[in-house]
Amino acid sequence: MELPDQIELITKCNHTETIFETRVGKPELSIGKYEGHLYQEFAEDMPQAERVKHLLSAWKNTYSFWPTEESLAAMLLDCGFKSADKLQEQQVPDGELRVTYRAAP
């Protein structure tokens, strides 16, 4: 997801305990106060008919923003959660880090 979509979704969830499972990124760029990197979901010229075959990728956006773990925790608090606790961390085969957080109102 792109950053504005992430903010919108997190804010919609801030009234209830929510589990967030996502990959976190390297601090390669800043968007506003959040650091992370852009992950390319598809080739920019890939037709929509091909994109829908990639079930684990975004359908709408070519790039997704992967915040750093610190920015993810800050984002959860900035969007209205009162606490954000890491439940799990997993190194995935491509070298990236996948984390699971529990955020509570």
Sequence and secondary structure as in RCSB ss.txt:
>XXXX:A:sequence
MELPDQIELITKCNHTETIFETRVGKPELSIGKYEGHLYQEFAEDMPQAERVKHLLSAWKNTYSFWPTEESLAAM
LLDCGFKSADKLQEQQVPDGELRVTYRAAP
>XXXX:A:secstr
  HHHHHHHHHHHTTS EEEEEEE  S EEETTEEEEEEE S TT  HHHHTT TTS SS SEEEEE HHHHHHH
HHHTT SEEEEEEEEE TTS EEEEEEEE 
